[in-house]
C-alpha cells in the first residue's frame, strides 16, 4: 500500500492522537509544538524533557501552557514559574493538580488576585488545610461559598465562620441540602435555631432541628417547598405529619416521604402513582413565570425520575426484603448492597426487567455473575438514559479469550467492540474488525498490537474522527508515517 495515498479526513483528530502517541520520537514531539489547531495535548506528555518544557513556556501559547500546567509530571521549578503567569486559566490549571504541586505554588496562589483561581483552591481537597482555612476570610464571597460547598469536613471553627458569614450566599452554601462532597456536614447544635430562622439556611438546617411542637408546625406550614421536603426526611416526623406531607402540593416533598423507612407500603404506592399522574399533567409555566414558579415546575417535572434514581442507605443495609419491591429505586438500592444476598436473590436482580437494576447488581458483585449471565447483560444493554452511561465507560464484566473471539462475528456491535480486549486476537480477525461498519468497533481495534499495518494506515484516514484519533495514538504507527502526517500538517 502507498501510505502517502491515504489522506486523513480528520487531520486535526489525527494530530491529537499523535500528540499522545507513546512511540512518537523526541524530534517529532518538538515538531508538535508548532501545531496550533488543537488543545495543546502534546504538553501533557509524561516524557517531556526539561529542555522541551522550557521551549513550551518560551512559546507562550495559551493551549500548550494550559496543558502543561495540567501535567502531573511537571517538575516543581516549572510549576513555580507558571504560578506567576499572567493567564489565570494557566494558574487555575496548576491548582487542579494540587495533589502533586509543591507547597510554594499553593502559597503563592492563595493570594492570587483572580477570584477564580482562589475558588479552585477552595474546591480542591488537596489544598493544605492551613491554606484552605485562610480562604474562610477571603474578601470575595464567591470564594467563601465555594469553600463552604466543598470543604464539608472542615474543622468546626471554619464551619462556624462560614455558617455565620455576613453574606447570605455563603451561609446558604454552608448550610445546604446538597454539597459537592460526602459526607454532608452537621452544623453545631447551638447554631441550628439561628439557621432555622434564616430563610437562606432554613432548608439545610431542618434535618438537624429538634422538632418540638412549635417548630414542627412552623416547618410543616412553611411556604418554601424545599423546607417541607427536608422536613419529610427528618427521622422524628410523627406519622400524622408524615401522612400530610405525603399529599403535599410539591412533588419533591412526596418523593421524600416515599423514601422514608417508616412510610407504609400502601402510602408509598399512592405516592408513586400520584407523582407520575401529576407530573404528566403539569402545564408549562410559560415565558412570564417568575424564577420560583419555574424552579417548582422543574422540580415537579423531574419527580418521576427522582423516584427511579433514589439510593436508599437503609435498603442497602438490609437488602433482602426489597429484592422484589415493585419500585425500581428499592431494587437498585438492594442490588447495590447485595454482595451478601442469597444466590437466588442475586440471580433475580441480574435478570430484572429494569436495566439499571441489572447493572447495579453486576457492578456491586461482578464475581457473582457467571459467564452466560454476563453475556446476557451486555447483550441486552442499551443506553436508555443518562443514568446508565457509566456502564459504557467501564469494563465491569470480563470474558475469556474464546468468548471475545466469538464476539468478533456477533450481530451486536457492542459485543463486537469487546473482541479487541483479547491481547492475542488473531491478525485476520483484527483486520476484519477494522472494516466494521460500526464506529465503536473500528475505534476499539485501532490500537491492537496484532492489527495489520495496512489496516492501521487505513484507519488513519477513517471517516470517523474518533477512529482516526485512536489510530494515530497507536504505538504501532511507523515512524515514517508519523513524519508524513506531521509534514502534511505543516509542522
C-alpha positions as CSV (number, residue, x, y, z in Angstrom):
1,X,0.0,0.0,0.0
2,X,1.1,3.5,-0.8
3,X,0.8,5.1,2.7
4,X,1.1,8.6,1.2
5,X,-2.0,8.0,-0.8
6,X,-4.1,7.8,2.4
7,X,-5.0,11.3,3.2
8,X,-6.6,11.8,6.7
9,X,-10.1,13.1,6.5
10,X,-9.8,14.5,10.0
11,X,-6.2,15.8,10.2
12,X,-6.9,17.7,13.5
13,X,-8.0,14.5,15.2
14,X,-5.0,12.6,13.8
15,X,-2.7,15.3,15.2
16,X,-4.4,15.0,18.6
17,X,-3.8,11.3,18.5
18,X,-0.1,11.7,17.6
19,X,0.3,14.2,20.4
20,X,-0.2,11.5,22.9
21,X,1.4,8.6,21.0
22,X,3.9,7.0,23.3
23,X,6.1,6.0,20.4
24,X,6.4,9.5,18.9
25,X,10.2,10.2,18.7
26,X,11.5,13.2,20.6
27,X,12.3,15.3,17.5
28,X,8.7,14.8,16.3
29,X,7.4,15.7,19.8
30,X,9.2,19.1,19.3
31,X,7.6,19.5,15.9
32,X,4.2,19.1,17.5
33,X,4.9,22.3,19.5
34,X,4.2,24.2,16.2
35,X,0.7,22.7,15.8
36,X,-1.8,25.5,16.7
37,X,-5.2,23.9,15.8
38,X,-5.5,21.5,18.8
39,X,-5.7,21.7,22.5
40,X,-2.0,21.6,23.1
41,X,-2.2,18.0,24.2
42,X,1.4,17.3,23.5
43,X,2.4,19.4,26.5
44,X,0.7,16.8,28.7
45,X,3.0,14.0,27.7
46,X,4.8,12.3,30.6
47,X,8.1,12.1,28.7
48,X,8.8,15.8,28.2
49,X,12.4,16.7,29.0
50,X,13.3,19.9,30.9
51,X,14.5,21.4,27.6
52,X,11.2,20.7,26.0
53,X,9.3,22.2,28.9
54,X,11.4,25.4,28.7
55,X,10.7,25.6,25.0
56,X,6.9,25.3,25.5
57,X,7.0,28.0,28.1
58,X,9.0,30.3,25.8
59,X,6.4,29.8,23.0
60,X,3.8,31.2,25.4
61,X,0.9,29.5,23.6
62,X,-2.3,29.5,25.6
63,X,-3.3,25.9,25.0
64,X,0.2,24.5,25.3
65,X,0.7,26.2,28.6
66,X,-2.7,25.2,29.9
67,X,-2.0,21.5,29.0
68,X,1.5,21.9,30.6
69,X,0.0,23.2,33.8
70,X,-2.2,20.1,34.0
71,X,0.8,17.7,33.5
72,X,1.3,15.7,36.7
73,X,5.0,15.1,35.7
74,X,5.9,18.8,35.5
75,X,8.9,19.5,37.7
76,X,8.4,21.8,40.6
77,X,10.5,24.6,39.4
78,X,8.4,25.0,36.3
79,X,5.2,25.0,38.3
80,X,6.5,27.8,40.4
81,X,7.4,29.7,37.2
82,X,3.8,29.1,35.8
83,X,2.3,30.3,39.1
84,X,3.3,33.8,38.1
85,X,1.9,33.6,34.6
86,X,-0.4,36.3,33.5
87,X,-3.1,33.9,32.2
88,X,-5.5,33.0,35.0
89,X,-6.5,29.8,33.3
90,X,-2.9,28.6,33.5
91,X,-2.8,29.4,37.2
92,X,-6.1,27.7,37.8
93,X,-4.9,24.6,35.9
94,X,-2.0,24.4,38.3
95,X,-4.4,24.4,41.3
96,X,-6.3,21.4,39.8
97,X,-3.1,19.4,40.2
98,X,-2.7,20.4,43.8
99,X,-2.1,16.8,44.8
100,X,1.3,16.9,43.2
101,X,2.1,20.6,43.4
102,X,4.8,21.9,45.7
103,X,3.6,24.0,48.6
104,X,5.3,27.1,47.3
105,X,3.0,27.1,44.3
106,X,-0.2,26.9,46.5
107,X,1.2,29.5,48.9
108,X,1.6,31.9,46.0
109,X,-1.8,31.2,44.5
110,X,-3.7,31.5,47.8
111,X,-3.3,35.3,47.5
112,X,-3.9,35.3,43.7
113,X,-5.6,38.5,42.5
114,X,-8.1,36.4,40.4
115,X,-11.0,35.1,42.5
116,X,-11.4,32.1,40.1
117,X,-8.0,30.9,41.0
118,X,-8.8,31.1,44.7
119,X,-12.1,29.3,44.0
120,X,-10.2,26.4,42.6
121,X,-8.1,26.3,45.7
122,X,-11.3,26.3,47.8
123,X,-12.7,23.4,45.9
124,X,-9.6,21.2,45.9
125,X,-9.3,18.7,48.7
126,X,-5.5,18.6,48.2
127,X,-5.1,22.3,49.2
128,X,-3.4,22.2,52.6
129,X,-5.8,22.7,55.5
130,X,-4.0,25.7,56.9
131,X,-4.1,27.5,53.5
132,X,-7.7,26.5,53.0
133,X,-8.6,27.9,56.4
134,X,-7.4,31.3,55.2
135,X,-10.0,31.2,52.4
136,X,-12.8,31.4,55.1
137,X,-11.8,35.0,55.4
138,X,-11.4,35.7,51.6
139,X,-12.7,39.1,50.6
140,X,-14.8,37.6,47.8
141,X,-18.0,35.8,49.0
142,X,-17.9,33.6,45.9
143,X,-14.6,32.1,47.2
144,X,-16.0,31.6,50.6
145,X,-19.2,30.0,49.2
146,X,-17.1,27.5,47.2
147,X,-15.1,26.7,50.4
148,X,-18.4,26.0,52.2
149,X,-19.8,23.7,49.5
150,X,-16.6,21.7,49.0
151,X,-14.8,21.5,52.4
152,X,-17.6,19.6,54.1
153,X,-15.2,18.1,56.7
154,X,-13.6,21.4,57.7
155,X,-12.8,22.0,61.3
156,X,-15.7,23.2,63.4
157,X,-14.1,26.6,63.7
158,X,-14.2,27.0,59.9
159,X,-17.7,25.8,59.6
160,X,-18.8,28.3,62.3
161,X,-17.2,31.1,60.4
162,X,-19.0,30.1,57.2
163,X,-22.4,29.4,58.8
164,X,-22.4,32.9,60.4
165,X,-20.9,34.7,57.4
166,X,-22.3,38.2,56.6
167,X,-23.1,37.1,53.1
168,X,-26.3,35.2,52.6
169,X,-24.9,33.2,49.7
170,X,-22.0,31.9,51.9
171,X,-24.4,31.0,54.7
172,X,-26.6,29.2,52.3
173,X,-23.7,27.3,50.8
174,X,-22.5,26.3,54.3
175,X,-26.0,25.0,55.3
176,X,-27.4,23.5,52.1
177,X,-29.4,20.5,51.1
178,X,-26.8,19.5,48.7
179,X,-23.0,19.5,49.0
180,X,-20.3,18.8,46.4
181,X,-18.7,16.1,48.7
182,X,-19.8,13.5,51.1
183,X,-20.4,13.2,54.0
184,X,-22.6,16.2,54.5
185,X,-21.5,18.4,57.4
186,X,-23.6,18.7,60.6
187,X,-24.0,22.2,61.9
188,X,-23.1,22.8,65.6
189,X,-26.3,22.3,67.6
190,X,-26.2,25.8,69.2
191,X,-26.3,27.4,65.7
192,X,-29.4,25.4,64.5
193,X,-32.0,27.8,65.9
194,X,-30.5,30.8,64.1
195,X,-30.1,28.7,60.9
196,X,-33.8,27.8,61.0
197,X,-34.7,31.4,61.4
198,X,-32.7,32.4,58.3
199,X,-34.6,31.8,55.1
200,X,-31.4,31.1,53.2
201,X,-30.3,28.3,55.6
202,X,-33.6,27.0,56.8
203,X,-34.0,24.1,54.4
204,X,-30.5,22.9,55.1
205,X,-31.0,23.1,58.9
206,X,-34.3,21.2,59.0
207,X,-33.0,17.7,59.3
208,X,-30.8,18.8,62.2
209,X,-33.6,20.5,64.1
210,X,-35.2,19.3,67.4
211,X,-38.9,19.0,66.5
212,X,-40.8,20.5,69.3
213,X,-44.5,21.2,68.6
214,X,-44.0,24.8,67.5
215,X,-41.0,24.0,65.3
216,X,-42.9,21.1,63.7
217,X,-45.9,23.2,62.9
218,X,-43.9,26.1,61.6
219,X,-41.9,23.9,59.2
220,X,-44.9,21.9,58.0
221,X,-46.6,25.2,57.1
222,X,-43.5,26.8,55.6
223,X,-44.3,28.3,52.1
224,X,-41.0,27.1,50.8
225,X,-41.5,23.6,49.3
226,X,-37.8,22.7,49.9
227,X,-38.2,23.3,53.6
228,X,-41.2,20.9,53.7
229,X,-39.2,18.5,51.5
230,X,-36.4,18.4,54.1
231,X,-38.9,18.0,56.9
232,X,-40.2,14.9,55.1
233,X,-36.6,13.5,55.5
234,X,-36.5,14.2,59.3
235,X,-36.4,10.9,61.2
236,X,-38.5,12.3,64.0
237,X,-41.5,13.4,62.0
238,X,-44.7,11.9,63.6
239,X,-46.9,9.7,61.4
240,X,-49.8,12.2,61.3
241,X,-47.5,14.9,59.8
242,X,-45.8,12.4,57.5
243,X,-49.2,11.5,56.1
244,X,-50.0,15.2,55.5
245,X,-46.7,15.6,53.7
246,X,-47.5,12.5,51.5
247,X,-50.1,14.6,49.7
248,X,-48.1,17.9,49.7
249,X,-48.6,20.1,46.6
250,X,-44.9,19.9,45.9
251,X,-44.0,16.5,44.3
252,X,-40.5,16.7,45.8
253,X,-42.0,16.6,49.2
254,X,-43.9,13.4,48.3
255,X,-40.8,11.8,46.9
256,X,-39.0,12.3,50.2
257,X,-41.9,10.7,52.1
258,X,-41.8,7.8,49.6
259,X,-38.2,7.3,50.5
260,X,-38.7,7.1,54.3
261,X,-38.3,3.7,56.0
262,X,-41.4,4.2,58.1
263,X,-43.8,5.0,55.2
264,X,-46.5,2.3,55.0
265,X,-46.4,0.4,51.7
266,X,-49.9,1.5,50.7
267,X,-48.9,5.1,51.2
268,X,-45.7,4.6,49.2
269,X,-47.8,3.1,46.3
270,X,-50.2,6.0,46.4
271,X,-47.3,8.5,46.3
272,X,-45.7,6.6,43.3
273,X,-49.0,6.8,41.4
274,X,-49.8,10.4,42.2
275,X,-46.3,11.7,41.3
276,X,-46.5,10.1,37.9
277,X,-50.0,11.3,37.3
278,X,-49.5,14.9,38.5
279,X,-46.1,15.2,36.7
280,X,-47.7,14.1,33.5
281,X,-50.5,16.7,33.8
282,X,-48.1,19.6,34.5
283,X,-48.8,22.7,32.5
284,X,-45.9,24.6,31.0
285,X,-45.2,27.6,33.2
286,X,-44.9,29.9,30.2
287,X,-42.4,32.7,29.4
288,X,-43.8,35.1,32.0
289,X,-43.3,32.7,35.0
290,X,-41.1,34.0,37.8
291,X,-38.0,32.2,38.9
292,X,-39.7,30.5,41.9
293,X,-42.5,29.2,39.7
294,X,-40.1,27.9,37.1
295,X,-38.0,26.2,39.7
296,X,-41.0,24.5,41.2
297,X,-42.2,23.4,37.8
298,X,-38.8,21.9,37.0
299,X,-38.6,20.0,40.3
300,X,-42.2,18.7,39.9
301,X,-41.4,17.6,36.3
302,X,-38.3,15.7,37.4
303,X,-40.1,14.0,40.4
304,X,-40.8,10.7,38.5
305,X,-37.1,10.4,37.6
306,X,-36.2,11.1,41.2
307,X,-38.4,8.1,42.2
308,X,-36.1,5.9,40.0
309,X,-32.8,7.2,41.0
310,X,-33.2,7.3,44.8
311,X,-30.4,5.4,46.5
312,X,-31.6,4.4,50.0
313,X,-28.9,3.6,52.6
314,X,-31.4,1.9,54.8
315,X,-32.3,-0.5,52.0
316,X,-28.7,-1.2,51.2
317,X,-28.1,-2.1,54.9
318,X,-30.9,-4.7,54.8
319,X,-31.4,-5.5,51.1
320,X,-33.2,-8.9,51.1
321,X,-36.7,-7.7,52.0
322,X,-36.6,-5.3,49.0
323,X,-35.3,-7.6,46.2
324,X,-38.8,-8.0,44.8
325,X,-40.1,-4.5,45.6
326,X,-42.4,-3.0,42.9
327,X,-40.3,0.1,43.0
328,X,-37.1,0.4,40.8
329,X,-35.2,2.5,43.3
330,X,-35.7,-0.1,46.1
331,X,-34.4,-2.9,43.8
332,X,-31.5,-0.8,42.7
333,X,-30.6,0.0,46.3
334,X,-30.9,-3.6,47.3
335,X,-28.7,-4.6,44.4
336,X,-26.1,-2.0,45.3
337,X,-25.8,-3.5,48.8
338,X,-26.3,-7.1,47.7
339,X,-22.9,-8.7,48.0
340,X,-24.2,-10.8,50.9
341,X,-27.5,-11.6,49.2
342,X,-28.5,-15.3,48.7
343,X,-27.7,-16.7,45.3
344,X,-31.3,-16.8,44.1
345,X,-31.8,-13.2,45.1
346,X,-28.7,-12.1,43.1
347,X,-30.0,-14.1,40.1
348,X,-33.3,-12.3,40.2
349,X,-31.7,-8.9,40.3
350,X,-29.3,-9.8,37.5
351,X,-32.4,-10.7,35.4
352,X,-34.5,-7.8,36.5
353,X,-36.8,-6.2,33.9
354,X,-35.1,-2.8,34.5
355,X,-31.7,-2.4,33.1
356,X,-30.5,-0.1,35.9
357,X,-31.2,-2.9,38.4
358,X,-29.3,-5.5,36.4
359,X,-26.3,-3.1,36.0
360,X,-26.3,-2.2,39.7
361,X,-26.2,-5.8,40.8
362,X,-23.5,-6.7,38.3
363,X,-21.4,-3.7,39.3
364,X,-21.8,-4.4,43.0
365,X,-20.8,-8.0,42.7
366,X,-19.2,-8.9,39.4
367,X,-17.7,-12.0,40.9
368,X,-21.2,-13.4,41.3
369,X,-22.0,-13.1,37.6
370,X,-21.5,-16.2,35.6
371,X,-20.3,-16.1,32.0
372,X,-23.7,-16.7,30.5
373,X,-25.4,-14.1,32.6
374,X,-22.6,-11.6,31.9
375,X,-23.1,-12.1,28.2
376,X,-26.9,-11.7,28.6
377,X,-26.5,-8.4,30.5
378,X,-24.1,-7.0,27.9
379,X,-26.3,-8.2,25.0
380,X,-29.4,-6.6,26.5
381,X,-27.6,-3.3,27.4
382,X,-29.0,-0.2,25.7
383,X,-28.1,3.3,26.9
384,X,-31.6,4.5,27.6
385,X,-30.9,7.4,29.8
386,X,-28.0,9.4,31.3
387,X,-28.0,7.3,34.4
388,X,-26.6,4.2,32.7
389,X,-23.9,5.9,30.6
390,X,-21.2,4.8,33.2
391,X,-21.7,1.2,32.0
392,X,-20.4,2.2,28.6
393,X,-17.2,3.5,30.0
394,X,-16.2,0.8,32.5
395,X,-15.1,-2.8,31.9
396,X,-17.1,-4.3,34.7
397,X,-17.6,-7.8,33.4
398,X,-14.8,-9.7,31.8
399,X,-14.8,-12.5,29.3
400,X,-12.2,-15.2,28.4
401,X,-10.4,-15.1,25.0
402,X,-12.6,-17.7,23.4
403,X,-15.7,-15.7,24.2
404,X,-14.1,-12.5,22.9
405,X,-13.2,-14.2,19.6
406,X,-16.8,-15.4,19.3
407,X,-18.0,-11.8,19.8
408,X,-15.9,-10.7,16.8
409,X,-18.6,-12.0,14.5
410,X,-21.6,-11.3,16.7
411,X,-24.5,-9.4,15.1
412,X,-24.4,-6.9,18.0
413,X,-21.9,-4.1,17.5
414,X,-21.4,-3.6,21.2
415,X,-20.2,-7.2,21.6
416,X,-18.0,-7.0,18.5
417,X,-16.3,-4.0,20.1
418,X,-15.3,-6.2,23.0
419,X,-13.3,-8.6,20.8
420,X,-10.1,-6.4,20.8
421,X,-9.9,-6.9,24.6
422,X,-8.2,-10.2,23.7
423,X,-4.5,-9.3,23.5
424,X,-3.8,-12.3,21.3
425,X,-6.6,-11.6,18.8
426,X,-5.6,-13.2,15.5
427,X,-4.5,-10.6,12.9
428,X,-7.1,-11.8,10.4
429,X,-9.8,-11.1,13.0
430,X,-8.4,-7.7,13.8
431,X,-8.3,-6.9,10.1
432,X,-11.9,-7.8,9.7
433,X,-12.9,-5.6,12.7
434,X,-11.0,-2.7,11.2
435,X,-13.5,-2.6,8.4
436,X,-16.6,-3.0,10.6
437,X,-19.5,-0.6,9.8
438,X,-19.8,0.4,13.4
439,X,-17.5,3.2,14.6
440,X,-17.1,1.9,18.1
441,X,-15.8,-1.4,16.7
442,X,-13.2,0.2,14.5
443,X,-12.1,2.5,17.3
444,X,-11.7,-0.4,19.7
445,X,-9.4,-2.3,17.4
446,X,-7.4,0.7,16.2
447,X,-4.5,0.2,18.7
448,X,-4.4,-3.5,18.8
449,X,-0.9,-5.0,18.6
450,X,-2.0,-7.6,16.1
451,X,-3.8,-5.2,13.7
452,X,-2.0,-5.5,10.3
453,X,-0.2,-2.3,9.3
454,X,-2.3,-1.8,6.1
455,X,-5.5,-1.8,8.2
456,X,-3.9,0.6,10.8
457,X,-3.0,3.0,8.0
458,X,-6.5,2.9,6.6
459,X,-7.9,3.8,10.0
460,X,-5.8,7.0,10.0
461,X,-8.0,8.1,7.0
462,X,-11.2,6.8,8.6
463,X,-14.4,8.8,8.1
464,X,-14.8,9.0,11.9
465,X,-12.6,11.5,13.7
466,X,-12.7,9.3,16.8
467,X,-11.4,6.3,14.9
468,X,-8.7,8.4,13.2
469,X,-7.5,9.8,16.5
470,X,-7.4,6.4,18.1
471,X,-5.3,5.0,15.2
472,X,-2.9,8.0,15.4
473,X,-2.3,7.3,19.1
474,X,-1.3,3.7,18.3
475,X,2.4,3.0,19.1
476,X,2.5,0.8,16.1
477,X,2.2,3.6,13.6
478,X,5.5,3.6,11.6
479,X,7.9,6.5,12.3
480,X,7.9,7.3,8.5
481,X,4.1,7.6,8.6
482,X,4.3,9.9,11.6
483,X,6.7,12.1,9.7
484,X,4.4,12.2,6.7
485,X,1.5,13.2,8.9
486,X,3.4,16.0,10.6
487,X,4.6,17.3,7.2
488,X,1.1,17.2,5.9
489,X,0.0,19.3,9.0
490,X,2.7,21.8,8.2
491,X,4.9,21.2,11.2
